[in-house]
Amino acid sequence: MRIGIIGAGNIGGALARRLVGLGHEVRVSNSRAPETLQDLQRESGAVAVWAAEAAEAADVVVITIPLKNVPDLPADVLHRAKPDAAIIDTCNYYPKQRDGRIAAIEEGMPESVWVSRHVGRPVIKVFNMIGADGIEHQGKPPGTAGRYAIPVAGDDPSAKARVMALVDALGFDAVDAGPLKESWRQQPGTPVYGALRDADSVRRALAEASAVRPTGFRA
């Protein structure tokens, strides 16, 4: 598949390396010029492009930038993606550490619903609760005992299935975490966030999550 990655931080870089290794055509961008990504291009095999070009003809687009920067994305940043492209959102809300106060999220809107409204496309929430090192080094073949699982939330069945297949190819069991409105169950501060667990444990953690955002992740 052709995959565009908007954001070349830890998660974006890890996904670029792994997805190229799986044989996908990957384009990666940051908030600056492609020339600033030459090291990542050399080591990963991904093609560095301008942000406006990352989604061009893409089957999958990954948005992996600080949440506070989502409103600054060009209004047409996803216009060149295929009409049925799966749009992945890996973003997390860190009001005290980085993002400042975002009123709609503070008032209860799930982070990925907020992202979806800003980019104007349905999104799939995934890869937000696992670190870059986990993405790069903790994947295991299907059927391996204790294989770690990653929750996937979203409303588009076709896009979700495509993303869940990617999760599996990366070496993790994909757990259907329900519709996007339920994606708060994997936000920072929930039981599943930051923990590597098997599929049954992930399902239990999602079920145990509270809709009340912890104080540490509120402005």
N, C-alpha and C positions, 0 to 999 in steps of 0.2 A: 504494500500500500504506500501511497504518498502521505507523509505525516509532516505537518508543520508545527513547530514549537515556538511559541511566543514567550520569551523569557529564557535566559541562559544562566540562571543561578544554579544552585546545587541540584535541585530537582530537575530542572530543564537539561542540565548537562548530563546527569545520570541517565535520564530517559533517552537523550540523543545517542549516547554510547550504546546502551542496551538495544534500542530499536534498530540502529544500523547493524548491530551484530546479528539481529534476527532477519536481516535481509530487506528491511524497509528502506524506501527512499525518504530521507529526512532532511528537512530544511529547518534551520534554527535562527532566531533573531533575538536582539536585545533592544534597549531603548536608544542605542547609539548606532554606529555604522558597522557593516559587516566586517570591516578591517579589524575591528576590536575583538573579533571572535576567531581569529586565525589559529590560535593555539587549539581551541576546541575543534575547529574544522579538521586540523591535522590529526589530532589524536582520536577523534571519533569517526571521521568519514562523513559526518553531516555537512551539508552545504550551508554556509553562512549567508544570510540574505537580509534585506531591510524588512522591518516588521510588516510593512504593507504587502510584501511578497511571500511571507511565510505560509499563508493559507491558500495560495494559488493552486487550484485544482486538487486540493487536499481531500483525502478520504477521512482523515482525522486531524483535528487541530487541538493542540494542548495550550491552554492559557495558564502560565505558571509564573506570576509576577506578584509583587506586594499588592495586597488587596486595595490599598489606598490609591494605587496607580491605575486600577481598572477604568475609572471614568476618563482617564487621559488617553486611552487607546483611540486611534483614529476611528471615526464613525463607520468607515467602510472596511475595517481591518479584516472582517470575515466575508466580505462580499465575493471574493474570488474563490472561496471554498466551494466544493461541490454542494448542490442543494441539499443532499442527504448526509452531508458530512457529520460525523460525531464530534461535538465540541466538548473537550474535557476541561474541567475546572479543578485545579489542585489548590486553590487559594484558601488561606485561613485568615481569620480576623484576629489581629493582635493589637488591640487599642492602646494598651499601656506601653508595649514594647516598640511599636512601629507605626500603626495606622491612624492613631487618633480616633476620635469619636465619630462613628457613622450612625446617625440617628435611627435609620430604618432597622439596622441590625440590633441596635440596643433595644429597640421596641419589640423585637421578637422575630423579625424576618430571617429565615435561614440564609446563611452567607451565600450559598450558590444560587438561591432564588434572586438575591440582590445582583449577583454577577450576571445572571441570565437576562435580567431586565436592562442592564447597562449595555450588553453586547448585542441584544436584540435577537438572540437565538437560544433554543433550548440547550442546556448544558448537562453533562454527566459529571457528577461529583465523584472523584477517585484520586488516589495517590496523595491525599492531603494528610493522612494519618501515619504515614511511613516516611522515614528519612531517606536521604539520597543514598547513604551507605546500605540501607536495607534493600533498596531497589537494585543496586549494583551487585550485591554480594549474598543476599539471603534467598534468592529464588532456587527452587528445587524441582526436579522432574515430577510430572503428574503421578499420583499414587504413592509418593514418598511419605512415610509415616511422619506425622508432625509438620507437614508442609504448611507454611504460613498462608493466611488468607487476607484479602483486601476487600473492603466493602465498596459497592458500586451503587450509587443512587441516581435515578433519572426517570424521565417520563416517556421517552421515545424507545419502544421495545427494540427496534432495529439498531439504533445507535448504541443502546445499552448492551445488546448482544455482541456487537463488534468490539466494544471496549472490554467486555468480560473475556472475550477471546484473546485480546491483547494481554490482559492480566495473566491469563493462564499461560500464554506463550512466554511471558517474562518469568514464570516460575512460581506463581502464587495461585491459590484457589480463589476464585471470584465469588463473593457472596452478594446476592441481590439484596440491597439495603432499602428497597422500596422506592417510592416516587421522590422527586426532588424536594417536595415540602417536608419530607421526613429526613432530609440530609443533615439536620441538626444533630442527629444521633451519632454522627462521626466528627462533629466539630471539636475544636480544642476544649479540653476539660472533661470530655466524656470518657467512659471506661475504655472504649476502643482506641482512642487517640494515643498515638505514640507507643502502642503495645503490639508486639508481634505475637499473634495467637493463631491457632488452627481454626478451621471453618466453624466448628461447633461453638468454640469459645467466642468467636467474633459475633455469631448470631446471638449468643447470650448477652454479650456486652452491648450490642445494639438495643436489645430489648430492655436492658437495665438503665439505659440513658435517661437523664432528666432533661426536660425542656427548659429548665431554669439554667441560664448561663452562669457558670461559676464566677465568683467575684474576681478571680485572677484574670479572667478574660472579658471583663467589662470595663468600660471607660471610667 
